[in-house]
Amino acid sequence: MLERLLSLPKVKQVFVLIRSKKGKSFEERFSDMSHSPCFDSCKSDFVNGKVVLIEGDICQVNMGLNDDDYRRITAEVTHFINLADSVSFDLPILDATKINIKGSLNVLEVARDTKHLAKFVHCSTAYVSACLNNNKTSTVFVPEALTSTFATDGKAETVYNDIFQKGEHVTKMEEDKMIKSAGFPNTYVFTKCLAETLIVKKCKESNIPLAIVRPSVVGASLKYPSPGWVDSINAIAGVAFLYGGGFLHTPVGDPNVKLDVVPCDYAVDRLLHAAFEHHGQALIVIHATSGMNHSLTVGEGWHYFEDFWKEFNRKPTFLKPFFRSRSLDMEKSIELDINRLNTRSNFLSMIQLKSLAKTIHQAASSLRKVSAYSYFLHNQFDFQSNYSIKKFDANFDVDDYYHLFMQGVHYHCLNRGKTSQDNPKPVYQYRKGSSPTCTTPEFSFQDLFFSVRSKGSSTTKKTIIQNVSHKIESGQLVAVIGPSGSGKVGFVFMCASLGNVLGGIDHAQHLPKHIFILLTLL
């Protein structure tokens, strides 16, 4: 959003509200953010006065502004674009309410005192329409209009006040009952819907021109600031990150459900349209969505994930990506992934690869949150919109976009911008909708070796495995038998992809979806 605002000639200044956090001042946090490749084309605006940093906190009255900043903002600002919220799906309802509702209302209170206010833009989510239908085969039709969930006179205020009155004493059972009875899957969507209703009411009371923009699932950029740009591992990018890093091996969701994924720069375009275009209405609702005709099914998305890392025989960034059979329950499969990563983390710590061990341990923790996406991946939504993504890019093709998305995650999130021969910058190529393909995998290795440092020595190494070659086909059962110290554990770890990290597999081919290894310990 900031990069796009700075590119607009008609925007004189952008006031950026940012809070101090975790021992870092607001200036330090912004300085860290300013080094992002996202701002390569507009770094001069950070020093020429077009960007004005303001310390504040939306959870405080008057956004936590000091008197001078408050006077300046209310005297000079013409447009408020409220993007601040928590996208965590599992926050306790009180915490989610403080950030997503009270925080937004605090911003609105400052906007109400602004002398030259032209528009208040609130970023919500397309999923505020409750999914009350338990029939998984049906599609939830979502009009580009206000929801009726809390529309009953006084209901929104009652629910909002009840949350604060109960405060920390709200039990998990009460929280789940409150959310589920309204038809929502988590505290995030629940509070975003409640916030919409309360904001609309207050804007009507104060005659504030309001635009509500609802993005669906936000993915990598299509064009701006560069094709494939993504720096967040939340939502769908987080799932792609976990799979591409070799951490997640569970295909989550209903493969037949279409998932609406929208490029982040298209979502920003809709926000800017809401802020600066004249609509002739005091209230407008805009969906920043791709639409059913430009969406893939969850199953097709997983195929793209899988094919992308096979297409050019990419080197794994952490562990080897592969998918486990869908016949296994999702929760059990994810638990296997977590146990697998924790085992590898412990093994890497034992051989003094502490940094990698920490990364893998953190990935194991992230896997526990994957099930929170289940609602979005099992329910199909048809988001109506008066504006087509084809107007943003006439050549938009969802197949090509998914390929670009995977490039962006691989380049920006997994390799963090490191260029190499097998990892060029993302390029949006119009491939006319080439479909994902599946190949029959196999796992072969030649001249496998494995060594460890000798105890008490930093230079002497002991060779455990040497000159081992073999080929394992998908679904084949392999028994590894040998006396203590013969290298069984090291071999199994290398077959499970750690060999790529430790430098022990030469000429490894695609890892099959199913390799069953029986390990006997004597």
N, C-alpha and C positions, 0 to 999 in steps of 0.2 A: 504493500500500500504506500509506504513512504517513498519508495523509488518512483512509483507512478505519479504521485503528487508532485514530486520535484521536477518531473518532466513536463508538467503543464505550465505554459507561459502565463496563464491567467492567475495562477496561484502565487501570491506575493510572499507569504510566509507560512510555514507549517510549525505549529506549536506541538511539541511531543511531550506528553506526560509520561514520566517514568519514575519508579520508586527505587529507593535503595534496598538492597536485598543481600542477605548472606555475607555481610561484612563489606560489600562493595557499594560505593556511592552511586547515585544515579548517573553521574558523569562517567564513571568507570564502566558501568554496565553499557552505556550507550557507545563508549569508545570500543568496547569489545564487539558490539554489534556492527559498528561502522566498518570493520575489517572484512565483512562478508563480501564475497564476489558480487552479491546482489547490487552493491552500490559502486561498482567500478566506474560507471558512467556519470556519476553525480557526486563524487567526493568533494568537489569544490563547493557545493552548496552547504557543506557542513561548516565551512569557515567564512563564507561570504554573507552570513546573516539570514539566509533563507530558512534555515532550521533553528528553531528556538527551543532549547531544552528547559523543561519545567519539572521541578521535583514535586511529586504528589503521590497520593494513594486513593484510588476510587472508593475504597472501603471506609474512608473517613469523611466526615462532614466537609462540604465544599471541596471535595477531592484532596483534602490535606494541604491546600494551597496556602502560602503565606499571603499577607495583606497586599503586598505589591504585585505579586503574580495574579492574584484574584482580580484586582482592579484592571490590570493590563488585559487579561483574557476577556473579561466582560465588556471592555471598551473596544477591543480590536477584532476579536474572532467573529467570523460570519457563518461558519459551518462547523458543526460537531460531528465527528465520525467515531462512534463508540465501538471499539473492537475488543476492549478488555473483558475477558472472562476466563473461567477455568474450563478446559476441555477434558478434565479428568472425569471419567464416568462413575467412579466409585467414591467420590467425596461424601462424607456425612451430609445429610440434608441441610443442617444448620450452616455448615461451611459453604456449601454450594449456593445457598440462599444469600449469604452475606456478599459473596463475590458476584454472582450472576444476576441477582435482583437488586439488593440494596446498593451495590456498586454502580449499577446502571442508573438507578434513581438518583444517586448522588451527583452523577454527571449531568443528568437532566435538570437538577436543581440549579446548577451553575449556568447551564444553557438558558434557563428561564430568565436569569438576571442579565443576560447578554443584550446589549443595546441594539445591535445590528444583526440579529440572528436570522439567517435565510433558510436553514434546513438543519434538522437533527436527524442523523442517520444512525440507526441501530442495527448491528449485525447479529442476526439470530441463527436459526438452523432450520433447514427444510423439514426436519423430522418432528416439528412441534405438533403436527397433527397426530393425535393418538391412534394407535393401531389396536383397536378393540376386537377385531375379527381374528379368531384363532384358526381359521381355515387357511392353512399354509399355501393352498393352491390359488387363492384369490389375490388380486392386486389392490392395494390401498390407493384410492384416487385422492390426490391432494390439490385442491384449487388454490389459485394465487390470491388468497383472501385471508382475513382474520379467522382464527380458530374459535370454536364455540365451547371448548373444554371448560374455561373459567368465565364464560360470558354472562352467566346468571348474575343479576345485579347484586353486588356486594360479596360474591363468592371468592373472588381473587383476594380481596383485602382480608377476608376471614381466614383463608388458608395461610396467607403471608404472616398475619399476626399470630396465628396458632403456632407456627414454627418457632418464632422468637419467644413466645410465652413459655413453651416447653423447653426451649434452649437445649442444653446438654443432656437433658433428661429424656429426650426422645429415644426410645429403644429401637433396635434394628428391626424388630417385628412391626412396630408401629410405622416406621419409615417405609418398609416394604409395602405395607397395607395401603398407606397414603399414595404411594407412587403407582402401584398396580391398579388400584381402584380407579385412578384417573386414566389408565391405559398406557402408561409409560414404562420403559424398561429400566431407567436409571435416574439418578438425581440431576444429571446434566440436562437431559431433554425436558424433564419435569420443570426445573427452575427456568429454563429458557422460554418455555411456553407461558409460565406464570408471569415472567418479566414482561413479555409482549403485552399481555392484557393490562398490567398496571401502567406501563409506559403509555399505551394508547389512551387510557383514561386521563392521565395527568396532562398529556399533550392537548387533548380536547378541552380540558378545563382552562388551560393557559393559552389556547390558540397558537400552539407551537407547530409549525409544519414538520411532519414526521414521515420518514421513509424507513420501512423495515425490509432488510435484505436477508434472504435465507439461502445460504449455500447448502449443497448436499455434502457428499464426501469429497473433501478437497485433496487434489493430487498435485503433481508437479506442473510447472508452468508450460504453456504452449509456445509463447513468444517472448514474454518479458519477465525478468530482465534479460534472460537468455533461454533458449529451448531446454526443457528438462530440469530447470532450476528447482531445487527443493532442499530445505535445510532443517526440516522438522521430521522427526520419526514418530509423530502422533498419527492416529487413525490408519488409513490404508498404507501410507508410506512406512509406518512402523511395522506393519505385517510384512511388507516387501523387504524391509531391512532385516527382519528376523529370519525370513526364508533365505534371502540372498547371502546372509552371513553364515548360513548353515546351522542356525539355532532352532528354527521351527520346522517340523517335519509333518505337521498335521494340517491337511486341507480343511479349513474351517468354513462352515456355512453350507447352505443348500445349493448344489451346483446348478440348479435350474432357475434360480432367482436372479433377476437382473439387478445390478448394483449401479446406481447413478454416481459416477465419479466426474468431478468437474475440475478443469485446470485452474490453479490458484490465480493466474492473471486474468482469467475470464471472470472469476468471482470478484476480483478487484475492479474490473471494468464495470460490473453491475453496481458496485458500491459507488463508484465515481459518477455513473449515470444517475443514480438516485440522488446524489448530492448536488449536482450542477445542472442537470436538465430540468427545464420547466415542465411540470406535469399538470398544472392547473388544478391540483387537488391538495387538500390539507393532509391527507393520509394516503400513502401508496404502499403496497406490498409487492416485492419483486423476488422471484425465485431465481437464484443463480445456480441453475442446474443444466445438465446435458440433455435430459429427456430420454424416454424409453427407446426412441429410434436411434439414439447415439450412446447406448449403454451395452455392455457385455454381461453375460451371466457370470455368476461367481465361479462356476466351473471353467468357463473360457478364460477368466482372469487368472486362475491357478495354472492353466496350461501356459499362459504367457509368462508367468513367473518361472515355470519349469523350463520352458524352451529357451528363454533368454540366456540363462546361464549355461545352456548346452550349445547354443548356436555357434559360438566361436571358441568353444572349449576354454572358457574363461577360467583363469586361476581363481580358486576360492579365496575370499578376503580373510576369512577366519577358518570355518570348517566347510566340509563339502555339503552343498545343498542336495536334498532328495526328499521325496514324499513317502509317507507311510500309507498303508492300505486304508481306504475309507471304511472297511469292515470293522475297524476298531472304534469303540466309543470315543468321541472327541475329547472328553475330560480325561479319560484314561490315556489317550495318545499324548496329550499335552503333558500329563504327569510323567510319561516315559521320556519325553523330551527334556523335562526339567531334571529328572534323575540322571539322564545321560550327560547333560551339561555339568551338573554338580560333580559327577564322577571325573569328567575331564578336567574340570577346574582343580580338583584335589590332586590329580595326577600331574598337571602342569606346575602346581606349587611344589610338589615333591622334587621335580627336576629343575627348580629354580627359575621357571618362566612366570614370575609373579605378575607382571603387567598383563600378559595374555590371560592368566588365570582369573584376574580381577574382571576383565572384560567379559569373559564367558560366564562368570558368576552373576554379573549384572544382567546379562541376557537371560539367564535362568529366571531371575526375578521378574523381568519384563514379560516372560511367557505366562505368568500367572494372571496377567491382565488381558490376555488375548480373548478369553471367553466373554469379555464384556462387549465384544463386537458381534456376538452371536445374533442379537436382535436385528441388526442392520443387514446381516448376511443371510437371514432366514425369512425376512419379510420383504415383499416387493412393493415398491412405491412408484406411482405414476405422478410425477410432479408437473403440474400444468404451468405453462409460461407463455407470455405474449411475445417473448423475445427468443429467437433461436440462436444457438451457439454458432450456427452457420453464418450469422451476421458478424460475428467476431472473427471467424476464419472460414471463408467460403469453401475451403478444401478440407475442412476438419473430417477426419476419419478415425473412428474409435479404435480400430485395430492398430493404426499407425501411432495413435496417442499412447496406447498401453506400451508399445515398444519404446517410445520416447520416455515414458514414465520409468520404466525399468533402467534405461540408460542413466536417468537422473539420480535414482537411488544408488546405483552402482558407483557413479562418479562422485556425487556430492556427499552422500551419507556413509557409504561403506569405505570409499577410498579418500574421502574428504579432499577432493580436488587434485590428488596426485595423478599426474599424467604418466602414462607408460604406453608401450606399443599396443598392449591388449586392452587399454582403457582410454580411448580418445574422448574428447568432449562430446556431450550428447548432441545429436543432430536429428531434427524432425524430417523424416524422409516420407514422402508420399508414395507408399508402396501399394496403393489401391486395395487396401483391405486384405492383405495376405493372412490366411488363417493359421492358427497355431497347429503344429504337428507333433506327434509323439513318436519317439523312436524306442526300439527295444534295447535297454541298456545292458552293459556288462561291466565287469570290474577286472582289470588285469594289471599285473605289476611285473616289473623285470628288474633283477639285481637289487632287490629290497635290502636295505641295511638299516640298522638301528644301534646307536651307541649311547652310553650315559657317562657322566663324569664319575671317576673313581672316588670313593669316599676319602675325604681329607686332602684331595688334590683339585686344584682349579684348572689344570692342564691335561692330566692323564685321563684318557677315556677307555672304557671297557666296551668291547663290541659284543652285543647281545644277539643280533641277527645279521647275517651276511650272505649275499649272493642267493637270495630266495626269489624264485619266479613262479608265477601261477596265474591261472585264469578262472574267475568265478562267474557263472552265469546267473541271471536273475532268478530268484526262487530256489537256488541250490542250497542244500544243507552242507555245511563244512564243519568238520570236527577238528579241533586243534588239541593235540595230545602230546605231552612231553613232561619230563621231570622238572622239579623246581629249579628255576633259574635258566630255563631253556629259551625264554623269550616269548611265552604264550601271551602274556598281558600286553607286552609291547606290540606284538603283531596285531592283536585285536584293536588296540587303540589306533594303530596306523590304518587299518582297514576302515575304521570309523571316521577317517578323514584327518586325524591329527598328523598323519605322515606328511601332509602338505605343509603344515606349520613347522614341523621338526626337520624337514628337508630329507625325508626318508623314502619317498616313492618316486621312481623314475618311470616316465611314460605311462602314467595312470590314465585309464580311459573312464568313460561315464560310470558313475556309481549306480548300481541297480536299485530299484525301489525296495526290493526285498532280498537281503542277504541274511541268512540265519546262521549264526556261528555258535557252536556248542563248545564251551571252554571248560576243560577239566583241570582242576587244581589238585596237584598231588602233595 
